[in-house]
Amino acid sequence: MRSLFSTIPKSEELNKSIIYFNAVLKQNWTAYSLYGKSQVARILFRNNEKKLAQSIVTSLLEFATENKDKGIFWANNTAGYSWYQMPIVTHVAIMEAIAEIKPNKEIEDKLKIWLLTNKQTNAWNNPIATVDAIYALVFTGNSMSIVQPSSMIVKVNNNVLFESGEESSIGYRKHTFYNSEISPSLSKLTVNKKGNNVSWGAIYWQYEEEVSKITKPSMHALNIDKKMFVEQQRGLKTILVPIENKQLQVGDKVIVRLTISTDRDMDFVHIKDLRASGLEPVEQVSTYRYREGIGYYQNPKDTHTNFFFSQFPKGTYVIEYPLWVRFNGVYSGGISTIQCLYAPEFQSHSFVQQLFVK
């Protein structure tokens, strides 16, 4: 087919159409989306408008964001309703334009990092986006072979715990220390890695502690803050008063405010908000809700309330729900824990507030 069409001379009308089409693209390329600009650049480059094509690629990179952990990406690359408006498809289209028009392996590798970190917390349930991403990872930048002999060594207290050899270094590895082996020296962990491949991991420290002594961890990619207020009437106005060191009474209405923030898009996020034993939820029925620009399924239980998010876009969100004060006593308000179920290493929790009920 290629040799057949190559023998057909271009008509004068076709040449005029191509010239007009190129002129329109040259004049209006700034009005296109990120995906459109990447395609315009490739069209112009293949029609000998190489200088302008390179300028478009330079412009795209000027609007990019570079992050040590997430590589190079575009903050305004958000999802739309069409297949070509998906963040993965747009990102890969720009990668292809850079690789063809203005190759730079260092930049291309940083663009790959964003793809991999996106896959870490998101479900690629679209075949177009998945195939595009695989193509970009394989055919752009430096080689990212899965198998690299002796690519990683993990040591605990200078003792080799794991060393990847000729076998694949991907997968789940677990090592258990028994009571007699546990000592302060195990807190020294060293990871040495060779090669250009992107790697990441997580360390879990699990132990038992009194709820009242739990403190809020430092800032992470996923954060949650919990505050409690008592609802009061002042004239015709309803106000919320913080409960810190405040005496509550049976029958008071307490509002739980959860402030959640994340620095990246995530799928399948779960919040477990523990409840003081002297409180009862006002809303007893599980239901789907849409508030503050985000949708979630709210599921009250005997000791806590669950919140399930199918999609959790990057940003900060506030969720509130009411509780009744039922019994006298001194209670721990309970912590609120958030975790990305698709990537369990992304998790955080709030601190504990004390409740005094008269």
Beta strands, then each sheet from edge to edge (+ up, - down):
strand 1: 65-67
strand 2: 71-73
strand 3: 152-156
strand 4: 159-163
strand 5: 189-193
strand 6: 222-234
strand 7: 237-242
strand 8: 247-248
strand 9: 253-262
strand 10: 266-274
strand 11: 279-281
strand 12: 287-291
strand 13: 294-300
strand 14: 304-312
strand 15: 315-325
strand 16: 329-332
strand 17: 336-340
strand 18: 347-349
strand 19: 354-357
sheet 1: 1+ 2-
sheet 2: 4+ 3- 5+
sheet 3: 7+ 6- 9+ 15- 11+
sheet 4: 8+ 19+ 16-
sheet 5: 12+ 13- 14+ 10- 17+ 18-
end
